[in-house]
Amino acid sequence: MGKIKNTFQKMSLKKSLVMLAALCLGGVSILSIITILIFSDMQQRILNTRPIVVTDYTMKNYEETGSETTVVPQKYIYKELSKENQIYYWIVTILMVILPVIYIIAASLMVAKFYYKLKLQIPLENLKNGMYHISQQDLDFQIQYITDDELGKLCDTFECMRNEIHKSNCKMWDMLQERKALTASISHDLRTPITVVNGYLDYLEKSMERKMLTEELLQTTIKNMAGAMSRLERYVDCVKDIQKMEEIEIRKEQYNLKEIIADITREFSVLAAQYGRKLIIHDLSQDAFIETDKDMLSKILENIFDNALRFSTDKIVLSIDEKKDYICFSIQDDGVGFTAEELNSATSFFYSSPTNGGNFGIGLSICKILCEKLGGNMCLGNNFDCGAIITIKIKK
């Protein structure tokens, strides 16, 4: 019974309905034939109870046997049934007509109930509950209905939709948290140069009141204020870069990786020569293809390479490796490498440390987000001997 039920559940809605209808029609037909035969026999028995009136007959002698004369009926008629038998006869006739109709109705109801219970009830209830959860903004649920029929596929599609909405909401939530963190970081970091400028203005005002303002002091103060204003300008430029990054549209196309590497090598060789650095490239030995946004990928690698140029002392190594689902790009320098704090915070917005020359770390932050836009990721590390290494993984 269990195997039959599982087989039935795996059938498509159309096939299962046709099979049930065929079984129902066969059962009703057999039962109706049996019913008609039984009631036809009952009708005949009732009719046989009618009195017979002989209207014509002949006399026949059986001389050979020496029997008496026998009356042989030639014509006869049946009298009407008694009232009681007439009632019985009509009851049997009505039952013979009505019972097959009842069989059809009963079988249809049983088929409908059986079909609904095995094929419709569970998936419809799952979809109903799923839509209720979504209407309540609750996406922490799953629809599990594993069959090969149309409703099973519909449940799978609904589950994929729920999963995508859940991922989208999580992504939006992460973006909102990043925006809050960015806003808090900008507010905090802007406060420092503004406080410095206000402090110098207050200092100049007090110096003028005390008539202690000399030309040398004025020039020094103006120079310091200019430095603080320069920091403010760089903050503003960084914020503009972030806004532009959010508006970037990804245009993925199929590329031969060797073409991308050739363009990158040509540009990086020129930059390395300008800084007096050696560029070592470990390329792929065979052709590989990647579906990505070439301009965005180039921008990521350029930012990372620019970071390596600033901290390297002699050489920079670019390595490309092909994995099953990813293409790995690694850029390593021979500088001082990342500190433990930088490994954790270098990709944060406006991060600054004593070893990065006073820069805000916005470049690595942008690279990290752009990698995620391409469906990849970026990680920071240090070489075993010396120097830093930045690896990005981009989906093929």
C-alpha positions as CSV (number, residue, x, y, z in Angstrom):
1,M,0.0,0.0,0.0
2,G,2.8,2.4,0.9
3,K,4.6,1.7,-2.5
4,I,1.3,2.4,-4.4
5,K,0.8,5.6,-2.4
6,N,4.4,6.8,-3.1
7,T,4.0,5.9,-6.8
8,F,0.8,7.8,-7.0
9,Q,2.3,10.9,-5.3
10,K,5.2,10.9,-7.8
11,M,2.8,11.0,-10.8
12,S,1.9,14.3,-12.4
13,L,-1.5,15.8,-11.6
14,K,-2.9,15.0,-15.0
15,K,-1.7,11.3,-15.0
16,S,-2.9,10.7,-11.4
17,L,-6.3,12.2,-12.2
18,V,-6.7,10.1,-15.3
19,M,-5.7,7.0,-13.5
20,L,-8.2,7.6,-10.7
21,A,-10.9,8.4,-13.2
22,A,-10.2,5.2,-15.1
23,L,-10.3,3.1,-11.9
24,C,-13.5,4.8,-10.9
25,L,-15.1,4.3,-14.3
26,G,-14.1,0.7,-14.3
27,G,-15.4,0.0,-10.8
28,V,-18.7,1.9,-11.4
29,S,-19.2,0.0,-14.7
30,I,-18.7,-3.4,-13.2
31,L,-20.9,-2.6,-10.2
32,S,-23.6,-1.1,-12.5
33,I,-23.7,-4.2,-14.7
34,I,-24.0,-6.5,-11.7
35,T,-26.8,-4.3,-10.3
36,I,-28.7,-4.3,-13.6
37,L,-28.4,-8.0,-14.0
38,I,-29.6,-8.6,-10.4
39,F,-32.6,-6.2,-10.8
40,S,-33.4,-7.5,-14.3
41,D,-33.7,-11.0,-12.8
42,M,-35.9,-9.6,-10.0
43,Q,-38.1,-7.9,-12.6
44,Q,-38.5,-11.1,-14.5
45,R,-39.4,-13.0,-11.4
46,I,-42.1,-10.5,-10.6
47,L,-43.5,-10.6,-14.1
48,N,-43.6,-14.4,-13.9
49,T,-46.2,-14.1,-11.1
50,R,-48.8,-12.8,-13.5
51,P,-51.9,-15.1,-14.1
52,I,-52.0,-16.7,-17.6
53,V,-55.3,-16.8,-19.6
54,V,-55.4,-19.3,-22.5
55,T,-57.4,-17.9,-25.5
56,D,-56.8,-20.8,-28.0
57,Y,-55.9,-24.4,-27.6
58,T,-55.9,-27.8,-29.2
59,M,-56.6,-31.4,-28.0
60,K,-54.0,-34.0,-28.6
61,N,-54.1,-37.7,-27.9
62,Y,-51.1,-39.8,-27.2
63,E,-52.3,-43.2,-28.5
64,E,-48.8,-44.6,-28.6
65,T,-48.5,-44.2,-25.0
66,G,-52.1,-44.8,-24.1
67,S,-52.3,-41.5,-22.2
68,E,-55.4,-39.4,-21.9
69,T,-56.1,-36.4,-24.2
70,T,-54.0,-33.4,-23.4
71,V,-54.9,-29.7,-23.9
72,V,-52.1,-27.8,-25.8
73,P,-52.4,-24.0,-25.4
74,Q,-52.0,-22.2,-28.8
75,K,-52.6,-18.6,-27.6
76,Y,-52.5,-17.1,-24.2
77,I,-52.2,-13.7,-22.5
78,Y,-50.9,-12.4,-19.2
79,K,-53.1,-10.7,-16.9
80,E,-52.0,-7.6,-15.1
81,L,-49.8,-7.8,-12.0
82,S,-51.4,-7.4,-8.7
83,K,-51.1,-4.0,-7.1
84,E,-48.6,-5.2,-4.7
85,N,-46.4,-6.8,-7.4
86,Q,-46.8,-3.6,-9.5
87,I,-45.3,-1.6,-6.6
88,Y,-42.5,-4.1,-6.3
89,Y,-41.9,-4.0,-10.0
90,W,-41.6,-0.2,-10.1
91,I,-39.4,-0.1,-7.1
92,V,-37.0,-2.5,-8.7
93,T,-37.0,-0.5,-12.0
94,I,-36.4,2.8,-10.2
95,L,-33.5,1.2,-8.2
96,M,-32.0,-0.3,-11.3
97,V,-31.9,3.2,-12.8
98,I,-30.9,5.2,-9.7
99,L,-28.3,2.9,-8.2
100,P,-25.8,3.4,-11.1
101,V,-26.2,7.1,-10.8
102,I,-25.6,6.9,-7.0
103,Y,-22.5,4.8,-7.7
104,I,-21.1,7.5,-10.1
105,I,-21.8,10.2,-7.6
106,A,-20.3,8.3,-4.7
107,A,-17.3,7.2,-6.7
108,S,-16.7,10.8,-7.9
109,L,-16.8,12.1,-4.3
110,M,-14.4,9.3,-3.1
111,V,-12.0,10.1,-6.0
112,A,-12.2,13.8,-5.3
113,K,-11.5,13.3,-1.6
114,F,-8.7,10.8,-2.2
115,Y,-7.1,13.0,-4.9
116,Y,-7.3,16.1,-2.7
117,K,-5.8,14.3,0.3
118,L,-2.9,12.7,-1.5
119,K,-2.1,15.3,-4.2
120,L,-3.4,18.7,-3.1
121,Q,-3.9,19.0,0.6
122,I,-0.2,19.0,1.8
123,P,1.2,21.3,-0.9
124,L,-1.7,23.8,-0.7
125,E,-1.4,24.0,3.1
126,N,2.4,24.5,2.8
127,L,1.9,27.3,0.3
128,K,-0.9,28.9,2.4
129,N,1.3,28.8,5.5
130,G,4.3,30.1,3.5
131,M,2.3,33.1,2.2
132,Y,1.0,33.8,5.7
133,H,4.6,33.8,7.0
134,I,5.7,36.2,4.2
135,S,2.7,38.5,4.9
136,Q,3.9,38.6,8.5
137,Q,7.4,39.5,7.3
138,D,8.7,36.2,8.6
139,L,11.1,34.4,6.3
140,D,12.5,31.9,8.8
141,F,10.7,28.9,7.5
142,Q,11.0,26.2,4.9
143,I,8.6,24.4,2.5
144,Q,9.5,20.8,2.2
145,Y,7.3,18.8,-0.3
146,I,9.5,16.5,-2.4
147,T,7.5,15.2,-5.4
148,D,7.9,15.3,-9.1
149,D,4.4,16.7,-9.9
150,E,3.5,20.2,-10.8
151,L,2.7,21.2,-7.2
152,G,6.0,19.8,-6.1
153,K,7.8,22.0,-8.6
154,L,5.6,24.9,-7.5
155,C,6.6,24.4,-3.9
156,D,10.3,24.2,-5.0
157,T,9.9,27.5,-6.9
158,F,8.2,29.1,-3.9
159,E,11.0,27.9,-1.6
160,C,13.6,29.3,-4.0
161,M,11.7,32.6,-4.0
162,R,11.6,32.6,-0.2
163,N,15.3,31.9,-0.1
164,E,16.1,34.7,-2.5
165,I,14.0,37.1,-0.6
166,H,15.6,36.0,2.6
167,K,19.1,36.5,1.1
168,S,18.0,39.9,-0.3
169,N,16.7,41.0,3.0
170,C,19.9,39.9,4.8
171,K,22.0,41.7,2.1
172,M,19.9,44.9,2.6
173,W,20.2,44.6,6.3
174,D,24.0,44.2,6.0
175,M,24.1,47.2,3.7
176,L,22.0,49.2,6.2
177,Q,24.4,48.2,9.0
178,E,27.4,49.2,6.8
179,R,25.7,52.5,6.0
180,K,25.1,53.1,9.7
181,A,28.7,52.2,10.5
182,L,30.0,54.4,7.6
183,T,27.9,57.3,8.8
184,A,29.2,56.9,12.3
185,S,32.7,56.6,11.1
186,I,32.4,59.7,8.9
187,S,30.9,61.7,11.7
188,H,33.7,60.6,14.1
189,D,36.5,61.2,11.6
190,L,35.2,64.5,10.4
191,R,35.0,65.7,14.0
192,T,38.8,65.5,14.4
193,P,39.9,67.9,11.6
194,I,37.0,70.3,12.4
195,T,38.1,70.3,16.0
196,V,41.6,71.0,14.9
197,V,40.6,74.0,12.7
198,N,38.3,75.4,15.5
199,G,41.2,75.0,17.9
200,Y,43.6,77.0,15.6
201,L,41.0,79.7,15.0
202,D,40.5,80.0,18.8
203,Y,44.3,80.1,19.2
204,L,44.6,82.9,16.6
205,E,41.8,84.9,18.2
206,K,43.4,84.7,21.7
207,S,46.8,85.5,20.3
208,M,45.4,88.6,18.6
209,E,43.7,89.7,21.8
210,R,46.9,89.4,23.7
211,K,48.9,91.0,20.8
212,M,51.1,87.9,20.7
213,L,50.5,87.1,17.0
214,T,53.7,87.2,15.1
215,E,54.2,86.5,11.4
216,E,56.0,83.2,12.0
217,L,53.2,82.1,14.4
218,L,50.6,83.1,11.8
219,Q,52.3,81.1,9.0
220,T,52.7,78.1,11.2
221,T,49.1,78.2,12.3
222,I,47.8,78.7,8.7
223,K,50.0,75.7,7.5
224,N,48.6,73.5,10.2
225,M,45.0,74.6,9.4
226,A,45.7,73.9,5.7
227,G,46.8,70.4,6.6
228,A,43.5,69.8,8.6
229,M,41.5,71.2,5.7
230,S,43.4,68.9,3.3
231,R,42.3,66.0,5.4
232,L,38.7,67.2,5.2
233,E,39.0,67.4,1.4
234,R,40.3,63.9,1.3
235,Y,37.4,62.7,3.5
236,V,34.9,64.4,1.1
237,D,36.6,62.7,-1.9
238,C,36.4,59.4,-0.2
239,V,32.7,59.8,0.5
240,K,32.2,60.7,-3.2
241,D,34.1,57.5,-4.2
242,I,31.8,55.5,-2.0
243,Q,28.7,57.0,-3.5
244,K,30.0,56.3,-7.0
245,M,30.7,52.8,-6.0
246,E,27.1,52.2,-4.9
247,E,25.9,53.4,-8.3
248,I,28.2,51.0,-10.3
249,E,26.3,48.6,-12.5
250,I,27.9,45.2,-13.1
251,R,28.1,44.2,-16.8
252,K,29.4,40.6,-16.9
253,E,30.7,39.1,-20.1
254,Q,32.7,36.0,-21.1
255,Y,36.5,36.7,-21.3
256,N,39.6,34.7,-22.0
257,L,41.6,35.1,-18.8
258,K,44.8,35.4,-20.8
259,E,43.5,38.6,-22.5
260,I,42.8,40.2,-19.1
261,I,46.2,39.2,-17.7
262,A,47.9,40.6,-20.8
263,D,46.2,44.0,-20.3
264,I,47.0,44.0,-16.5
265,T,50.6,42.9,-17.1
266,R,51.2,45.8,-19.6
267,E,49.8,48.4,-17.2
268,F,51.5,47.0,-14.1
269,S,54.9,46.7,-15.9
270,V,54.8,50.5,-16.6
271,L,53.9,51.3,-13.0
272,A,56.5,49.0,-11.5
273,A,59.2,50.6,-13.7
274,Q,58.2,54.1,-12.6
275,Y,58.7,53.0,-8.9
276,G,61.8,51.0,-9.7
277,R,60.2,47.7,-8.7
278,K,60.5,44.3,-10.3
279,L,57.3,42.7,-11.5
280,I,57.1,38.9,-11.4
281,I,54.1,37.2,-12.9
282,H,53.1,33.5,-12.3
283,D,50.6,33.1,-15.2
284,L,48.3,30.2,-16.1
285,S,49.8,27.6,-18.4
286,Q,46.5,27.0,-20.3
287,D,43.5,29.0,-21.4
288,A,40.8,29.7,-18.9
289,F,37.5,31.6,-19.3
290,I,35.8,33.8,-16.7
291,E,32.4,35.6,-16.8
292,T,33.0,38.9,-15.0
293,D,33.0,42.7,-15.4
294,K,36.4,43.4,-16.8
295,D,36.6,47.0,-15.9
296,M,35.6,46.3,-12.3
297,L,38.1,43.5,-12.0
298,S,40.8,45.7,-13.4
299,K,40.0,48.5,-10.9
300,I,40.2,46.0,-8.0
301,L,43.6,44.7,-9.1
302,E,44.9,48.3,-9.8
303,N,44.0,49.4,-6.3
304,I,45.7,46.4,-4.7
305,F,48.8,46.8,-7.0
306,D,49.0,50.5,-6.0
307,N,48.9,49.5,-2.4
308,A,51.7,47.0,-3.0
309,L,53.8,49.6,-4.8
310,R,53.7,51.9,-1.8
311,F,55.0,49.3,0.6
312,S,57.3,47.1,-1.5
313,T,61.1,47.6,-1.5
314,D,62.3,45.6,-4.4
315,K,59.7,43.4,-6.1
316,I,56.0,42.6,-6.5
317,V,54.7,39.1,-7.4
318,L,51.4,38.6,-9.2
319,S,50.1,35.0,-9.2
320,I,47.0,33.7,-11.0
321,D,45.6,30.3,-10.2
322,E,42.5,28.5,-11.5
323,K,40.3,26.6,-9.1
324,K,37.1,24.6,-9.7
325,D,34.7,27.6,-9.4
326,Y,37.0,30.5,-8.8
327,I,40.0,32.3,-10.3
328,C,42.4,33.4,-7.6
329,F,44.6,36.6,-8.0
330,S,47.3,37.1,-5.5
331,I,49.5,40.2,-5.2
332,Q,52.4,40.1,-2.7
333,D,55.1,42.6,-1.9
334,D,58.3,42.4,0.1
335,G,57.5,45.2,2.5
336,V,56.9,45.1,6.3
337,G,53.5,43.3,5.9
338,F,50.3,43.8,7.8
339,T,50.2,44.1,11.6
340,A,47.7,42.0,13.5
341,E,45.5,45.1,13.9
342,E,45.7,45.9,10.1
343,L,44.7,42.3,9.2
344,N,41.4,42.8,11.1
345,S,40.7,46.4,10.3
346,A,42.5,47.4,7.0
347,T,39.3,46.9,4.9
348,S,37.2,49.1,7.2
349,F,36.2,52.5,6.0
350,F,38.6,55.3,6.9
351,Y,40.9,53.0,8.8
352,S,44.3,54.6,9.5
353,S,47.4,53.2,11.1
354,P,50.9,54.5,11.7
355,T,52.3,52.2,9.0
356,N,50.0,53.2,6.1
357,G,51.4,56.7,5.6
358,G,48.3,58.5,7.0
359,N,46.0,57.1,4.3
360,F,42.4,56.2,5.2
361,G,42.3,52.6,3.9
362,I,39.4,53.5,1.6
363,G,41.0,51.7,-1.3
364,L,41.0,48.3,0.3
365,S,37.4,48.9,1.5
366,I,36.3,49.6,-2.0
367,C,38.1,46.6,-3.3
368,K,36.4,44.3,-0.8
369,I,33.0,45.6,-1.7
370,L,33.6,45.4,-5.4
371,C,34.8,41.8,-5.0
372,E,31.6,40.9,-3.3
373,K,29.6,42.6,-6.1
374,L,31.4,40.2,-8.5
375,G,30.4,37.2,-6.3
376,G,33.9,36.8,-4.8
377,N,35.8,37.8,-1.7
378,M,39.1,39.3,-0.6
379,C,41.5,38.3,2.2
380,L,44.6,39.8,3.6
381,G,47.7,37.9,4.8
382,N,51.5,38.0,5.3
383,N,54.2,36.0,3.5
384,F,56.3,33.6,5.6
385,D,59.5,35.6,5.1
386,C,58.3,39.2,4.7
387,G,55.8,41.4,3.0
388,A,52.0,41.4,2.6
389,I,49.8,39.3,0.3
390,I,46.3,40.2,-0.8
391,T,44.2,37.5,-2.5
392,I,40.9,37.9,-4.3
393,K,38.7,35.1,-5.5
394,I,36.4,35.8,-8.4
395,K,33.7,33.4,-9.6
396,K,34.1,32.1,-13.1
